[in-house]
Amino acid sequence: MLTSDVLAMDETPIKAGRKAKGKMREAYFWPLYGDAEEISFTYAATRARAHIEATLAEHFAGVLLTDGYATYARFAEARAPITHAQCWAHTRRGFERALDS
């Protein structure tokens, strides 16, 4: 999957583990979607850039397709073989909101 030319990545909050009695801890699944339509769900306790670094830094060189979360753009800027591309659906939302203006 990490040899894909284009890799889509996202982060999705989940409730995982007990924070206190009656309260769940928030954590994140980080799904990856590769060229051959394979899917992997990585896990991290936070939404921090460190998880992107640990997952992709040494192994991926290509186009990283993501939503508008700025951490992805900053990660790609620091990695020459990675080109950051944002999802068209997220871009379209801004134009749709502007229509009423």
N, C-alpha and C positions, 0 to 999 in steps of 0.2 A: 504494500500500500504506500509506503514512504518513497517508493521509486516512481510514483505517479507523476505525470507532467503537471496535472492540476489536482489539488487536494482541497476539499472543502472542510472547514472546521467551524465549530460553534461551541458555546457553553450553555448548559441548561441547568438551572437550579433544581435541586431535589432535597427532600428531607431524608437525612440518613444519620442514624445514631441519636442517642438520647443526650440532650443538652442539660436538662433538669427534669424533675418529675412533671410529667404532662407536657413537656416541650421537646421538640425535635431540633436537632442541629441542621443548619443548612450546609449543603455541600454541592458539588457540581459534577455532572457528566459532561465530557467534552467529546462529542461525536466527531469522527473523521470519516469522510466519504472519498474514496479513490477512483481513479480512471476506470477500473474494471468493475465498477459498481459494488465494491466491497465496503463494508461499514464496520467501524471499530468504535467502541465506547470506552474512552479512558475516564478515569475518575480522579478528582482532586478535592481536597477539603476547602479550597479557596478558588477564587476567580483570578488569582494573581498570574502575572506574566511568567512566573517561574514554571508553571505547568506547560505552557507553550514551549518555552526553552527546553525543558526536559524531554518533551515529546518530539520536537522537530529539529532542534539546533544542529545536531550532528548528522542527521539522516535525510533531510529533505532539501531538494533544490528544484524549484519550479514555481508555479502560480499558486498562491494561497488565497482561496476564495472564502470570504467571511462576511459577517454583518458589519455594522458601523462601529463596533467596539474599538476604540482608539488603540488599545494595547496591541492588537494585531498589526496595525500600521507601523507602530513604533518598533515592534519585533522585526518586521520585514525590512525596514529602513536600515537596521543594523546588520542584515544578512544579505550580501550582494547576490548570491544565487537565487534569492527568493523575491518574487514580484507579488505585491499585494493587489488583489482585485476585490472590490466590494460587490455584493449581491445586487443585481438589478432591482429586485423586489424592494429592497430597502431604499434604494435611490428613488424609485418611483413614488414611494410614500411622500417624500418631500414635495414632489411636483403636485401630487393630488391635494395635499394640504394647501398649496399655494393657489389652487384654482379658485377658491372662495375669496381670495384677496382681490 
